Amino acid sequence: MSSPLPEFQRFQYAFAAHLRDPYSSPCPVGVETHRMAVYTRLVYNNLESFLLPCFPVLREVLGTQQWARLVRSFLATHGSRSPFFRQIPDEFIQFLQTEEAVPATYPPFLLELAHYEWIELVLSISSRVPDWEAIEPEGDLLLHRPVLNPVLANLSYRWPVHRIGQGEVQPATTHLLVFRGPSDEVQFTEINAYTARLINLLESGEYSGQAALEIVAEESNHPMPQLVIKGGLDIMHDLQARGALLGVMKPVISLLGAPPETWDNPD
């Protein structure tokens, strides 16, 4: 049998439990309730201060009471795996994805709206950078393999999350392209299903622009595939102008396949 915890540790556990859930965990013996209330308020306000900048629309849509109830449930029940304050929004998203975290009376789009707001933070602090040594900005987008911005998310939602908060919304499949632009600003663009599929194929790095667009044309059963390819090329050029697409992958030249005059001179 394990030894009972020392009294000071039992006090610490009781203290922390009350801080996290003052409504269900009693105030530790020997601590005045009004003094403990100061600590519980500070802990809640500090946690909320890391959430509000990331989820302003969610807070507005829910209102004061529902928002506070959700944050208090997060504080009381979620075991965070990261010690960093900047990752509190990440932990909040994980909490919302757990079973029964969100009451049935809350809006059905809550998780998707939260994810939509959270992704801006994720991309804004991403440390990914393009490998420009492997990219040819002026390359042929059809002939070669296009290279997407490494700080990019190709998202699909069941709700028009970018319009929530602007009035009543109805369920509607929504595709959004989110990326960090050349000036480090995060841009959101609504795209259609065909563009979303094209980007999905390009993300693999396996297809030339021509091959990816031929797949899109085949899957869409378009009667004139060449129109799909022409329109898709225009889309890729637009994405490149805006910084979502960076160019094409430089071809790897094998020494064995290079012409003799490019070989190193053994002399």
C-alpha positions as CSV (number, residue, x, y, z in Angstrom):
1,M,0.0,0.0,0.0
2,S,1.2,3.5,-0.8
3,S,1.9,5.8,2.1
4,P,-0.6,8.6,2.8
5,L,0.3,12.0,1.5
6,P,1.9,14.4,4.0
7,E,-0.5,17.0,5.3
8,F,1.1,19.9,3.4
9,Q,0.6,18.0,0.1
10,R,-3.1,17.2,0.9
11,F,-3.5,21.0,1.5
12,Q,-1.9,21.8,-1.8
13,Y,-4.2,19.4,-3.7
14,A,-7.2,20.8,-2.0
15,F,-6.0,24.4,-2.7
16,A,-5.5,23.6,-6.4
17,A,-8.8,21.8,-6.7
18,H,-10.7,24.8,-5.3
19,L,-8.9,27.1,-7.6
20,R,-9.9,25.0,-10.6
21,D,-13.5,24.3,-9.5
22,P,-14.6,26.5,-6.6
23,Y,-18.2,25.4,-7.0
24,S,-17.5,21.7,-6.6
25,S,-14.4,21.6,-4.4
26,P,-14.6,23.1,-0.9
27,C,-12.3,25.8,0.3
28,P,-9.3,24.3,2.1
29,V,-9.6,24.2,5.9
30,G,-7.9,27.2,7.5
31,V,-8.2,29.6,4.6
32,E,-10.7,32.4,4.7
33,T,-13.2,32.2,1.9
34,H,-13.0,35.9,0.9
35,R,-9.2,35.5,0.6
36,M,-9.5,32.3,-1.5
37,A,-12.0,34.1,-3.7
38,V,-9.2,36.5,-4.7
39,Y,-7.1,33.7,-5.9
40,T,-9.9,31.9,-7.8
41,R,-10.8,35.1,-9.6
42,L,-7.1,35.8,-10.5
43,V,-6.7,32.3,-11.9
44,Y,-9.9,32.5,-14.0
45,N,-9.1,36.0,-15.3
46,N,-5.5,35.0,-16.2
47,L,-6.7,31.9,-18.1
48,E,-9.4,33.9,-19.9
49,S,-6.9,36.6,-20.9
50,F,-5.1,34.0,-23.0
51,L,-8.3,32.8,-24.7
52,L,-10.2,36.0,-25.5
53,P,-7.6,37.3,-28.1
54,C,-7.9,34.1,-30.0
55,F,-11.7,33.5,-29.8
56,P,-13.4,37.0,-29.9
57,V,-16.3,35.9,-32.2
58,L,-16.9,32.8,-30.2
59,R,-17.1,34.9,-27.0
60,E,-19.5,37.3,-28.7
61,V,-21.8,34.6,-30.1
62,L,-22.0,32.7,-26.8
63,G,-22.5,35.7,-24.5
64,T,-21.1,36.3,-21.1
65,Q,-22.8,33.3,-19.2
66,Q,-22.3,30.6,-21.7
67,W,-18.7,31.7,-22.4
68,A,-17.8,31.7,-18.7
69,R,-19.4,28.3,-18.2
70,L,-17.3,26.9,-21.0
71,V,-14.1,28.4,-19.7
72,R,-14.8,27.3,-16.2
73,S,-15.4,23.7,-17.4
74,F,-12.1,23.9,-19.3
75,L,-10.3,25.0,-16.2
76,A,-11.9,22.4,-14.0
77,T,-11.7,19.3,-16.2
78,H,-9.0,19.6,-18.8
79,G,-5.5,18.2,-18.1
80,S,-3.2,20.3,-20.2
81,R,-0.2,18.7,-21.7
82,S,1.7,21.8,-22.4
83,P,3.3,24.2,-19.8
84,F,3.4,27.1,-22.2
85,F,0.9,29.9,-21.9
86,R,0.8,30.6,-25.7
87,Q,-0.5,27.0,-26.2
88,I,-3.5,27.5,-24.0
89,P,-5.7,28.1,-27.1
90,D,-4.4,24.8,-28.5
91,E,-5.4,23.0,-25.3
92,F,-8.9,24.7,-25.4
93,I,-9.4,23.3,-28.9
94,Q,-8.5,19.8,-27.6
95,F,-10.9,20.3,-24.8
96,L,-13.8,21.2,-27.1
97,Q,-13.1,18.1,-29.1
98,T,-13.6,15.8,-26.1
99,E,-16.9,14.0,-25.6
100,E,-19.5,16.0,-23.7
101,A,-17.3,19.0,-23.3
102,V,-19.8,21.2,-25.1
103,P,-23.4,21.2,-23.7
104,A,-26.1,20.2,-26.1
105,T,-27.8,23.6,-25.7
106,Y,-24.8,25.4,-27.2
107,P,-24.7,26.3,-30.9
108,P,-23.9,23.3,-33.2
109,F,-21.2,25.3,-35.0
110,L,-19.2,26.0,-31.9
111,L,-16.3,23.7,-32.5
112,E,-15.9,24.7,-36.1
113,L,-16.1,28.4,-35.3
114,A,-13.4,27.9,-32.5
115,H,-11.2,26.0,-34.9
116,Y,-11.6,28.7,-37.6
117,E,-10.5,31.4,-35.1
118,W,-7.7,29.3,-33.7
119,I,-6.1,28.5,-37.0
120,E,-5.1,32.2,-37.4
121,L,-3.0,32.0,-34.3
122,V,-1.4,28.7,-35.4
123,L,-0.3,30.1,-38.8
124,S,0.8,33.5,-37.4
125,I,3.3,31.9,-35.0
126,S,4.4,29.0,-37.3
127,S,8.2,28.6,-37.7
128,R,7.9,27.0,-41.1
129,V,9.8,28.8,-43.9
130,P,10.0,28.0,-47.6
131,D,13.1,26.1,-48.9
132,W,13.8,28.6,-51.7
133,E,16.9,26.7,-52.8
134,A,14.5,24.0,-54.0
135,I,11.9,26.3,-55.6
136,E,11.9,28.0,-59.0
137,P,9.5,31.0,-58.8
138,E,9.2,31.4,-62.5
139,G,8.8,27.7,-63.4
140,D,6.0,26.3,-65.6
141,L,3.1,25.5,-63.2
142,L,1.6,22.9,-65.6
143,L,4.8,21.1,-66.6
144,H,6.4,20.9,-63.1
145,R,5.3,20.3,-59.5
146,P,3.9,23.5,-57.9
147,V,5.1,24.3,-54.4
148,L,2.6,25.7,-51.9
149,N,3.3,28.1,-49.1
150,P,4.4,25.9,-46.1
151,V,2.3,28.1,-43.8
152,L,-1.1,27.2,-45.3
153,A,-4.2,25.4,-44.3
154,N,-6.8,24.0,-46.7
155,L,-10.0,23.8,-44.6
156,S,-13.5,22.4,-45.0
157,Y,-16.3,23.1,-42.6
158,R,-20.0,22.1,-42.4
159,W,-20.9,25.7,-41.5
160,P,-20.0,29.1,-43.1
161,V,-17.8,29.9,-40.1
162,H,-16.4,33.1,-41.6
163,R,-19.9,34.6,-41.6
164,I,-21.0,33.6,-38.1
165,G,-21.7,36.6,-36.0
166,Q,-23.1,38.6,-38.9
167,G,-26.6,37.3,-38.5
168,E,-28.4,34.0,-38.7
169,V,-26.6,31.3,-40.5
170,Q,-27.6,27.9,-41.9
171,P,-25.4,24.8,-42.4
172,A,-23.4,25.0,-45.7
173,T,-20.3,23.2,-46.8
174,T,-17.6,25.8,-46.8
175,H,-14.0,25.6,-48.1
176,L,-11.5,28.1,-46.9
177,L,-7.8,28.6,-47.8
178,V,-5.8,30.2,-45.0
179,F,-2.1,31.2,-45.4
180,R,0.5,33.6,-44.1
181,G,1.3,36.1,-46.8
182,P,4.6,37.8,-47.8
183,S,4.1,40.5,-45.1
184,D,3.4,37.9,-42.4
185,E,-0.3,38.7,-42.4
186,V,-2.7,35.7,-42.3
187,Q,-5.2,35.7,-45.2
188,F,-8.5,33.9,-45.4
189,T,-10.1,33.1,-48.8
190,E,-13.3,31.2,-49.5
191,I,-12.7,28.7,-52.4
192,N,-14.9,26.2,-54.1
193,A,-14.7,22.4,-53.9
194,Y,-12.6,22.0,-57.1
195,T,-10.0,24.5,-55.9
196,A,-9.9,22.7,-52.5
197,R,-9.3,19.4,-54.3
198,L,-6.6,20.9,-56.5
199,I,-4.8,22.3,-53.4
200,N,-5.2,18.9,-51.7
201,L,-3.4,17.2,-54.6
202,L,-0.7,19.8,-54.8
203,E,0.0,19.5,-51.0
204,S,1.2,15.9,-51.6
205,G,4.1,17.2,-53.8
206,E,3.6,14.3,-56.1
207,Y,1.8,15.9,-59.1
208,S,2.6,18.4,-61.8
209,G,0.0,21.1,-62.2
210,Q,-1.2,19.4,-65.4
211,A,-1.5,16.0,-63.7
212,A,-3.4,17.4,-60.7
213,L,-5.8,19.3,-62.9
214,E,-6.4,16.2,-65.0
215,I,-7.4,14.4,-61.9
216,V,-9.8,17.2,-60.9
217,A,-11.3,17.2,-64.4
218,E,-11.8,13.4,-64.3
219,E,-13.3,13.4,-60.8
220,S,-15.7,16.2,-61.8
221,N,-16.8,14.4,-65.0
222,H,-16.4,17.7,-66.8
223,P,-17.3,17.3,-70.6
224,M,-14.4,19.6,-71.6
225,P,-11.3,18.8,-69.5
226,Q,-9.2,21.5,-71.2
227,L,-11.5,24.1,-69.8
228,V,-10.8,22.8,-66.3
229,I,-7.0,22.8,-67.0
230,K,-7.2,26.4,-68.3
231,G,-9.2,27.6,-65.4
232,G,-7.0,25.7,-62.9
233,L,-3.9,27.4,-64.4
234,D,-5.5,30.8,-63.9
235,I,-6.3,29.8,-60.3
236,M,-2.7,28.7,-59.7
237,H,-1.4,32.0,-61.1
238,D,-3.7,33.9,-58.8
239,L,-2.6,31.9,-55.8
240,Q,1.0,32.6,-56.7
241,A,0.4,36.3,-57.0
242,R,-1.1,36.3,-53.5
243,G,1.6,34.2,-51.9
244,A,-0.2,30.9,-51.4
245,L,1.8,29.2,-54.1
246,L,5.5,30.0,-54.4
247,G,6.6,28.5,-57.7
248,V,7.6,25.0,-58.8
249,M,10.0,22.4,-57.4
250,K,13.4,22.5,-59.1
251,P,14.1,19.3,-61.1
252,V,16.8,17.2,-59.6
253,I,19.6,16.7,-62.1
254,S,21.3,13.4,-61.9
255,L,25.0,13.3,-62.6
256,L,24.6,10.1,-64.6
257,G,22.0,11.7,-66.8
258,A,23.8,15.0,-67.3
259,P,25.6,15.7,-70.6
260,P,29.3,14.9,-70.6
261,E,30.4,18.6,-70.7
262,T,28.8,19.1,-67.2
263,W,30.8,16.3,-65.6
264,D,33.7,17.1,-63.4
265,N,37.0,16.9,-65.2
266,P,39.1,14.1,-63.7
267,D,42.3,16.0,-64.6
